[in-house]
Amino acid sequence: MTEPAPTALEKATRFRQLHESDRLFTIANAWDAGTARLFSGLGYEALGTTSAGLAFSLGKPDAAGAVTREEALANAAAIAAATPLPVTADLESGYGAGPQEVAETFRDVVGLGLAGGSIEDATADPGQPLHDIGDAVERVQAARAAIDATGSPFVLTARCECYLTGHKDPLREAVTRLTLYAEAGADCLYAPGITEREEIELLVRAVPKPVNVLIGVSDATLMLKELQAFGVRRVSVGSAFARTALGAAIRAAVEVAKGGTVGFIKQAATFKEINQVFLDDD
């Protein structure tokens, strides 16, 4: 007999338990329902969405406000519905100019069956790449209050984007901001772009909540066993899987168009291999 699919509450509870454990777990970031189903049977305990992966699949740039709130939430809902695993949503800066709009976004996301979601402090304004720290804290507080009002164990991740925006002292800024975000109600803390081993270890020691580390950026060669030793709780891949897939597609297309060969096919999954995943899930 097929086991019943877990409820949204069960998924959110499981996701929170993963953060409360003393071991590292990894998240695969899916960009649509199909990749969510493909990744679900490969040993992951949770999935995430990716704003960049979604943007690229829509033919849009990332981090430029090109993807709408409606598109992002529809994508997150489709991914959550496609997998029995907990899913955390990349919600960029909350899709709102102020705390009220941020609260609305998180209230809606909880209702869509997500187990977690992140809010970042980037503004997409080159002149002021990060929200004023007071405003950023208010946005985290608004997200927390909206989540708590639902009664869900939904996990709130707060992101400090200083490594990605060229801050002159990113580690110090990340520690300062993430500590305040934890006090404002964040359950998990995240500074995407941090890659130096010593800085990761210092960050984990300095902040009061579990830390997520992004792998698959730059030429970083971090190993999961190292991150576990540093005390990192969660690892995600961001857009890395989406970029890997698109990179393979680009190289294959160029090979056929310019070289007239089809050597790429040796690296491709077979039709049967992929199709069987979806047949097994029916």
C-alpha positions in Angstrom: 0.0 0.0 0.0 1.3 3.4 -0.9 2.0 5.6 2.1 0.0 8.8 2.2 1.8 12.0 1.2 3.0 14.0 4.2 1.0 17.1 5.1 2.4 20.6 5.0 2.5 20.6 8.8 4.5 17.3 8.8 6.9 18.7 6.2 7.4 21.9 8.2 7.9 20.0 11.4 10.4 17.7 9.8 12.3 20.7 8.4 12.5 22.3 11.8 13.7 19.1 13.3 16.6 19.0 10.8 17.7 22.4 12.0 17.5 21.4 15.6 19.6 18.3 15.1 23.4 18.3 15.6 24.3 17.1 12.1 24.7 18.7 8.7 22.1 18.1 6.0 22.1 19.1 2.4 19.5 20.8 0.2 19.1 20.4 -3.5 17.7 23.5 -5.2 15.1 22.6 -7.8 13.8 25.1 -10.4 10.5 23.4 -11.4 8.3 20.5 -10.4 10.2 18.1 -12.7 13.6 18.7 -11.1 11.9 18.5 -7.7 10.7 15.0 -8.5 14.1 14.1 -10.0 16.0 15.2 -6.9 13.5 13.7 -4.3 14.8 10.2 -4.7 18.5 10.9 -4.6 19.1 11.0 -0.9 18.2 14.5 0.0 16.2 15.3 3.1 14.9 18.7 1.9 14.7 20.8 -1.2 14.9 24.5 -1.9 13.8 26.7 -4.8 16.3 29.0 -6.6 15.5 32.5 -7.8 18.2 32.3 -10.4 17.1 28.9 -11.7 13.5 30.2 -12.0 14.5 33.4 -13.7 16.7 31.6 -16.3 13.9 29.1 -17.0 11.6 32.1 -17.7 14.2 33.7 -20.0 14.8 36.5 -17.4 17.8 37.8 -15.5 18.2 37.1 -11.8 18.4 39.7 -9.0 16.9 42.5 -11.2 13.3 42.4 -10.1 12.4 40.7 -13.4 10.6 37.7 -11.7 7.3 38.8 -10.2 6.0 37.8 -6.8 3.3 35.8 -8.5 5.7 33.9 -10.6 8.0 33.1 -7.6 5.1 31.9 -5.4 3.6 29.8 -8.2 6.9 28.2 -8.8 7.4 27.5 -5.0 4.0 26.0 -4.7 4.5 23.7 -7.7 7.8 22.5 -6.3 6.3 21.9 -2.9 3.4 19.9 -4.4 5.8 17.8 -6.5 7.8 16.3 -3.6 7.2 14.5 -0.3 10.3 16.4 1.0 10.2 19.7 2.9 10.8 22.7 0.6 12.3 26.1 1.5 11.6 29.0 -0.8 14.1 31.6 -2.1 11.9 34.7 -1.6 14.6 37.2 -2.4 13.9 40.4 -0.4 10.3 39.4 0.4 8.8 40.9 -2.7 7.8 44.1 -1.0 8.9 47.6 -0.4 8.2 47.5 3.3 7.5 45.2 6.3 3.8 45.0 5.6 4.3 43.6 2.1 7.0 41.2 3.4 4.6 39.9 6.0 2.0 39.3 3.3 4.5 37.3 1.2 5.4 35.0 4.1 1.8 34.5 5.2 1.0 33.5 1.6 4.0 31.1 1.4 3.1 29.3 4.5 -0.4 28.8 3.1 1.1 27.3 -0.1 2.6 24.4 1.9 6.2 25.4 2.1 8.3 24.3 5.1 10.6 27.3 5.1 11.6 30.5 3.3 14.4 33.0 3.2 14.5 36.8 3.2 17.6 38.7 2.1 18.8 42.3 2.8 19.8 43.2 -0.7 18.1 46.1 -2.4 19.0 45.6 -6.1 20.1 49.3 -5.9 23.8 49.7 -6.9 23.9 53.0 -4.9 22.8 51.3 -1.7 23.1 47.5 -2.2 22.0 46.6 1.3 18.9 47.7 3.2 19.7 50.0 6.2 20.3 47.6 9.0 17.3 48.9 11.0 15.0 48.4 8.0 16.4 45.0 7.4 15.7 43.9 11.0 12.1 45.2 10.7 11.6 43.1 7.6 12.8 40.0 9.4 10.5 40.8 12.4 7.6 41.2 10.0 8.2 37.9 8.4 8.5 36.2 11.8 5.3 37.7 13.1 3.4 36.7 9.9 4.7 33.1 10.2 3.9 32.9 13.9 0.3 34.1 13.3 -0.3 30.9 11.2 0.9 28.5 13.9 3.2 26.7 11.5 6.7 25.5 12.5 7.9 27.1 9.2 11.6 27.8 9.3 12.7 31.4 8.6 16.1 31.9 7.0 17.7 35.4 7.1 20.3 36.2 4.5 23.1 38.8 4.6 24.2 39.6 1.1 27.3 41.6 2.0 29.7 39.0 0.3 27.8 39.3 -2.9 27.5 43.1 -2.9 31.2 43.8 -2.4 31.2 45.0 1.2 34.6 46.1 2.3 34.5 44.0 5.5 32.0 41.2 4.8 32.7 38.9 7.7 32.3 41.6 10.3 29.1 42.9 8.6 27.7 39.4 8.3 28.2 38.6 12.0 26.6 41.9 13.0 23.6 41.7 10.8 23.0 37.9 11.2 23.1 38.2 15.0 20.5 41.0 14.8 18.4 38.9 12.4 18.5 36.0 14.8 17.3 38.3 17.6 14.5 39.4 15.3 13.3 35.8 14.9 15.3 34.1 12.2 15.8 30.4 12.7 18.6 29.9 10.2 21.3 32.3 9.1 23.0 32.6 5.7 25.7 34.7 4.1 25.9 33.5 0.5 29.3 34.0 -1.1 31.4 33.1 2.0 33.9 30.5 0.8 37.1 30.8 3.0 37.3 28.0 5.5 38.5 30.2 8.4 35.7 32.8 7.8 33.0 30.1 7.7 34.3 28.6 11.0 34.4 32.1 12.6 30.9 32.9 11.4 29.4 29.7 12.8 31.0 30.4 16.2 29.9 34.0 16.3 26.2 33.7 15.5 23.5 32.2 17.7 21.5 30.2 15.2 22.2 27.4 12.7 24.1 28.4 9.6 23.5 27.6 6.0 26.5 27.6 3.6 26.2 27.8 -0.1 28.4 25.5 -2.2 28.9 25.6 -5.9 30.1 29.2 -6.1 33.3 30.5 -7.6 36.1 27.9 -7.4 35.4 26.9 -3.9 36.4 23.3 -3.0 34.7 23.0 0.3 33.9 19.4 1.3 30.8 18.5 3.3 32.9 16.8 6.0 34.8 20.0 6.6 31.6 22.0 6.9 30.3 19.5 9.4 33.4 19.9 11.5 33.0 23.6 11.5 29.5 23.2 12.9 27.6 24.2 9.7 24.1 22.8 10.0 22.8 23.2 6.4 24.3 23.2 2.9 22.5 24.4 -0.2 23.6 24.6 -3.9 21.6 27.6 -4.9 21.6 27.9 -8.7 24.5 25.5 -9.2 22.4 22.5 -10.4 20.4 24.8 -12.8 23.6 26.3 -14.1 25.2 22.9 -14.6 22.2 21.7 -16.6 22.1 24.9 -18.7 25.9 24.7 -19.2 25.6 21.2 -20.5 22.7 22.3 -22.8 24.8 25.2 -24.2 27.8 23.0 -24.9 25.7 20.4 -26.6 23.9 23.0 -28.8 27.2 24.6 -29.7 28.7 21.2 -30.6 25.9 20.4 -33.0 25.6 23.9 -34.5 29.3 24.6 -35.0 31.0 21.2 -34.9 28.4 19.0 -36.5 29.1 16.2 -33.9 27.0 14.6 -31.2 29.6 13.6 -28.6 27.5 15.3 -25.9 25.0 12.5 -26.0 27.5 10.3 -24.0 26.9 12.5 -21.0 23.2 12.6 -21.3 20.8 10.6 -19.1 18.7 8.2 -21.1 15.1 8.8 -21.9 14.2 5.6 -20.0 16.2 6.7 -16.9 14.4 10.0 -16.6 11.0 8.8 -17.7 11.1 6.0 -15.2 11.3 8.5 -12.3 8.0 10.1 -13.3 6.4 6.7 -14.0 7.4 5.5 -10.5 5.9 8.6 -8.9 2.5 8.2 -10.6 
